[in-house]
Amino acid sequence: EERLSLADSEWSDVHVVTGALKLFFRELPEPLVPYRLFDPFIEAIKLPDPQEQVERVAELVQSLPPANYATLRYLLAHLCRVMERVDVNRMTCQNIGIVFGPTLLRPEREPVSLVAGMAQQNQAVELLLAHFDRIF
């Protein structure tokens, strides 16, 4: 079994660490937001009232299995801290949504229109980040 040390110089580049994290979540047998909740999340994002969007997404997050909930909460709390340094890292809520949307929330089968689906996945992550305190 190969052992890795985060003290090695190869891990000093934040892009390498972020890439490894994204790969970990992408390679899970099921995404952090389970397949069964993909459509309900997307429907919540489509609601016309922003308040209803947040309330519905909060309900969906509360319905996650405990391990998924805890992991998603921890990851998003970290990403909120990343956003606090936007002046240094340029990682806005929208940019983080683009990076992590398709990784954390994806359909079981690839949709006909990948672009439309990805935009909604990104928006879901943006909503989770923008309203973290209300949702979690």
Buried (B, 14 or more C-beta within 10 A) or exposed (E): EEEEEEEEEEEEEEEEEBEEBBEEBEEEEEBBBBEEBBEBBBEBBEBEEEEEBBBBBBEBBEEBEEEBBEBBBEBBEEBBEBBEEEEEEEBEBBBBBBBBBBBBBBEEEEEEEEEEBBBBBBBBBBBBBBBBEEBB
